[in-house]
C-alpha cells in the first residue's frame, strides 16, 4: 500500500472552520458495531444488582396508570368514552415514556460522556443514537404489558379495537424517536455552556406532559377550555399520543393535518439538533 | 524521492479561556456573534498570551499552542517531550480529534487511534470479555477485528482466569493490563500514545515497551509518543519534538532532542547556582553545578559528567581549614562526603576557585541535594550552606533503565570483575 499524500488526498482533516451542515453518515456506518455495543452496555448494566431487574420497566407505567386512573378519571371525572380509563392511560404513558426517555437520555450526552469524549474520537452521534435504540427496547417491553392488558379488557367485553391506521404505528414510533433525539441534541449542545438548561429540562418535561394529552382526550380541551386549546393544538406530542390511541384503541380522531404538522416539526427539530450538535462536538471538551 | 507524509500539522494554534468558564460566557458569545455578522474578525483571537503558568498574565485568554508546524512521515516514531504545561497534551488532544484547533489545520493520511488513557469506556459492571469488545469498538475496531484477536488480547493481558468476571472486581493492576492489551492490538496507521507506559509493574512495563517497539518496527506504523520517561523515548523514538510554552523549540534527532530538553527545560525546583557576594571574611562566594560545556544545569544524564565549581574566600586565620560537601538523596540519606584540606593547596589569603568533578555513571537516577561546609575539624565551623544546591540524575536510556523499579542503592559501583 503506497498512497502518496499530496494536499488533495488526505484521508481527513481537522480545521476550525465549521461547515454549515456536516454529518458523516458514512462514518456512523463504520462505527455501527460501537452503536450496537453501546446499546448492549445500556441493556446489560441497566439493572445490575437489582432484584426485580427489567420488571422495573413494567412497574413504573403500571403504577403511574393506576394513579392517573384514580386521580384523573375517578376523582376528576375525565371521560374516556368506551375505552377503559386504565388502558387509555397506559397507552398514553407508554408513548410518553418513550419520548421522555429519549429526550432525557440524549439531553445530557456531552456532560455524561465528557470523560470518554475527552479521550477518544468516534462519531459523537453514536452516543445519543444508542440511547434512542436502547429506549426502543424498553418501549418494546412496555408494549408487551400493554398488549396483555389490551387482551384482558378485550376478552372482558370492552369496546376496543384496532383501527386500520394501525399500520402507521411504526411510523409514529420513528417520529417519537427522532423528535426526542432532535430535541435532546439541541439541549445537550446548549447545556455544555449553559447548565441552567438542566433544571429547565427536569421540570419542563413534567409540565409538558400536562399539555400533551397524555391523560385526557384532545377533544376534551376543545370542549372545556377553548381559550387554551392552542397549548395542546400546537404541541406535536399531543398529536402523537392522540394518534396512537386512535390506532390502538380506536378512540379520538386521527388528524392528518396534525400528523403532517408533527412530521414537519420533527424534521425541523432534528435538523437544528444535528447542526447544533455538530458545532458543539468539535470543541465542547474545552467548555464542559 | 518524495517523502511519504502521513500527518501534517500546519499553523495550528489553540486558545483557551482562563478562569471561570460560564460567567460572562454569554456576553463574549454575543460579542463574537456581533463581530461576525458585521464581517469582522473574532475579537478574542487577537488577545491571548504565551502560556506560562507561573507568571500572572493580563489576559483571560492564553495560547496553549501557538503556530505549531511539523510533518510526520509514515513509519516514524516521534517522541513529544516538554515539561508540564508545555502543550503536549493539548497537541495530542488535537491530533486524536478530541477537540479542534482555534486556527490552522491538521491533515491525516491514515486512520488514527489514541491511547490518551487506557481503559477509556470500561464499564465496571461488565465482564472483562465484554469490556474488550466495548473498549475495542470505542478505539475504532470493528467487532470482527476484535473477535479475531480476542485470544491474543486475553493472553497478552494475562487475565484469562478473570475474563468472565466484572472488571469492578479486578485489582487495579489487572484492570490496566487488560486495558493496555486491548489498545496494543489496535491497528491504526497512526497511533497516539500518552504516558501509558507509566502503568503496571516492571515486568508488564517491559512487555508494553516491547509491544510498542514491535508495533512501530514491524507494522511500519506511525507512532506519536508523549512521555516524561526519557529512557522510553530514547528507546522507541526515531525523532523528537520538544515543546516549550506552546511552541516547537526543537525538532530532530532523538539524542539531540533529549539533550536540548535537559539543557533548556530545567525544573525550577532545583538550584544549580548559589551566590553570596557579601562574604566578608572566609566563606563560599559562589557555588555552581556545571555540565561538560560549563553551563549551569540541574538535570544530568546518568552518564554525564557533573562539575561543581566553588569560589571561596579565605582569610589568613583559616588557612588550615577544610572545605567539602555532602551529597544527600531525597530520602535524606547522606550518600557520601568529599573534602579537601586547604593548606595542601594554598598558603595565603585570597579568593580561590576549585573545580570538583563527580564521576560519571556513579550517582544513580534520583534527586540529590548538596550541603557545603568550611571548617576546621572539631574547632570551628566557618561557613555552612545546608542543601544550597540540588539536582537530579535522570535516566536517559543507558543500560541502567533495565533495573528501574528495583532498589539499586544510591550509587553504582564499577567494580573490578575478573573471571578466574
Interface residues (C-beta under 8 A of the other chain):
Chain A: X2 X3 X4 X5 X7 X9 X10 X11 X12 X13 X14 X15 X16 X30 X31 X33 X34 X36 X37 X38 X40 X41 X44 X45 X48 X115 X116 X117 X118 X119 X120 X121 X122 X193 X194 X195 X282 X283 X285 X286 X287
Chain B: X2 X4 X5 X6 X8 X16 X17 X21 X22 X25 X26 X29 X93 X94 X96 X97 X98 X99 X100 X101 X102 X103 X104 X105 X106 X107 X108 X109 X110 X111 X112 X113 X114 X116 X117 X120 X121 X123 X125 X126 X130 X133 X134 X137 X138 X139 X140 X142 X143
